[in-house]
Amino acid sequence: MNIHALRLCLVTHLQNESFHSYKNFILKAIEGGITSVQLREKTSDLKKLFILASQLKSILQPFNIPLIINDHVEFAKKIDADGVHLGQSDLSPDEARKILGPAKLIGLSVESFTELEIANQLTSINYIAASAVFPSKNKSNCKTIWGMDGLRKITEMSKHPVIAIGGINSSNIGTIIDNGAFGAAVISAIHDHDPKKAAADLIIEFKKRGFYASGNENKK
């Protein structure tokens, strides 16, 4: 799986919305230019999550947009998702790699420089997520708010590509990229606006700098 597909990742946020309605939202976001989707729904109902993941996968596959599963490694293997995103309290990346095999994407959230140092020793991950760059209304339990200076230090120190998450929007994503972020994962920046226009406004900042979602992009 090409890591360049993580340039602009839409993190799901269904709340109580019907999937029929959410499907239209996803399709509009795809039109706008999202390059991947991370399924992150806090529920213990794995049957419900399986149905949702299968529905999402059926939408994304025709567009070659990867589906990343948050937390649930065995679940990701069962539905043949394109990868997983892990928190510090989830299954270890090394164990996740054993389960998923060499071709899947594995990401790890990093909330301290100590965690970054440990992540730098891992060969089982493809990227790290700087969590969170700015305060986010969708995640109130962040241990660290990195800010721009923190993000710059992470990108300088990290041996893996860095995905920025937390408070990313069209007004700050350009600065995020300029400070070394490989990509961005967003919720409100697309969910709270017209999804097609919001995604397009975000992706254009990557394109201005020569970054796209394909493996043939110009690299800085």
N, C-alpha and C positions, 0 to 999 in steps of 0.2 A: 504494500500500500504506500502510495506516494505521500510523503509528509507535507508537501506543498498544498495538499488539500485542506490543511489546517489553517490556512491564512485567515479565513473568516468563519468561525464556528458559531452556529446558533445553538444556544443551550435551551432546551425545551422548558416551557412554563405553562402547562395546560390549565392548572388550577381546576375549576369546575366546568371548563369549556368542553363541549362535545367534540369528539374527534372529527366529525364531519365539518364542523366550523373550523377546527384547527388545521385540517387538511388544506383548506383554501388559503389559510395564513401561510402555511409552509410553501405552497406552490408559488405564492406571490414573493416570498423571501428568496426562493430559488431564482425567480425571474430577476430579482434585484442583484443577485450575485453571490449568495452564501456558498461556501465551498465545502462545508461539512455540518453535521448535526450531532450534538451530544444529547442523548436521552438521560435527563436527570429529573426524575420524579420521585419524591420521598414517599414511598409506600412499601408496606410489608407484603402486599398482595402481588406475589410474583406471577400469578396467572394473569392478572390484569396487566401487569407490566409486559408480559410476553406478548399478549394480544396487541398492545400499543406498539411495541418494538416491531412486530411483524407488519403492522399497518404502515409504520414509518418507513421501514425498509422497502416495502412495495412502492412507495411514492418516490423514494430517493434513487433506487437502482437504475431506472431509465435515464437518469441524469448523471450517473456515475458519481454521485455524492455519497461519501462514506458516512456510516452510522457508527458513532462511538457510544458505548454504554458506560454510564457512571457507576462505579463501585463493584457491580456484580460480574465477576470474571466467569464463573461457571455458566451463568446465564448468557453472557456474551458468546461463549463457545457454542452453546446450544442453538442459538439463532444464527450463528455464523456472522456476527457483527464484524465490522472492520477494525475494531479495537476497543480498548477500555481506558477510562480515566480514573486514576486511583488517588484517594486521599491518604494522609499519613497513617490513619487508623484502619485502612483497608488491607486486603491481602498484599503481601510484599510483591514488588515488581518481578523479582526473580521467580517466585512461584507462579505468578500470572503468566510469565513467558513460557514456563514449562507447560502450562495448560493450553495456552493459545497458539504456541508454535512461533516460528521466526517471522512470519509474514504480516502479522497483525501489529497495529499501532498501540503503544502503551505510553501513557502520560502520567506524570506524578505532580501533585500540587506541592509547592514548597512555601513554607510560611516563616522560615528563619534561615539565617546564614549557616547554622549548623546542619539543617536539613539539606541545604544546597550543597554543602561539602560532601554529605553522604550520597546525594544524588549524582554528584560528579564521579563517584566511584562505580556507578551502576552501568553495566553494558546492556541491561535488559530493557531500558526505556528509550523512547524515541524523542521525547521532549519533556520539559517541565512547564508547569504553570505558575507564574508569579501571582500568588493569591494573598491579599487582593491589592491591586495597584491603588485604587481609590475606594472610599466607602461605597457599599452596595446595599440597596434596600432589600435585595433578594437573599443576602447572606449576612446575618448580623453577628455571627460568632467567629469572625476572622481574628486570628491571633495577631496579625500584623497588617498594617496599611503601609505598603511600601513607598508610595509616592513616586515622583519621577526620579529623584536621586537614587532611591532604593532600586528601582527598576534598572537604571543605568548600571549600577554596581552588579546586579544579578546577571545582566546580559554580558558584562565584561568577564565575570567569574565563571559562568556556566559553561560546561563542556557540551551541553545539549541546547538545541533551539529553545527559546523562551516564548511561551504564549502568555499574553497579558490578559487578566480577567479581573473584573470588579470595577464598576463605574466607568467603563469604556463607552464613549459616544462619538458622534461625528465631530464634535468640537475639540476633542483631545486625542483622537486616534492617530492623527498625523504626527503629533509629538511623541506618542508611544512608539511609533515605527522609527522615528528619527533617533530615539534613545535605545534602539537595539532590539525591540520586540520582533520576533519572527512572524507572529500572528496575534489575533485577538479572539477571545470567546466572549459573547455578549448575550444578554437577556433583554433588559429594558430598552437598550438602544434600538432594538427592532420591534419588540412586543408592544412598546408604548407609542408606536408611530405607524404610518402606512408602511407595511413590511417591504414592499418592492422599492419604494423610494429610500427608505432608511438603509436597507442593505446596499443599494447602489451608492448612496452617499459615503458609506464606510469603505466599500471596495475601491472606489475611485482614488482614495488616499493611497492605497497600495499601488495602484496603476500609475499614479503620478510619479512614484519612486521606482518604477520598473519591476514591481513585484506582482506576480499573477499566481494563479492556482496550478498552472501546468508545470511539468518537470523541465520545460524548456525556457523558463523565465530567466531574465537577466539577474544575476546575483550580485549584491554589493558586498 
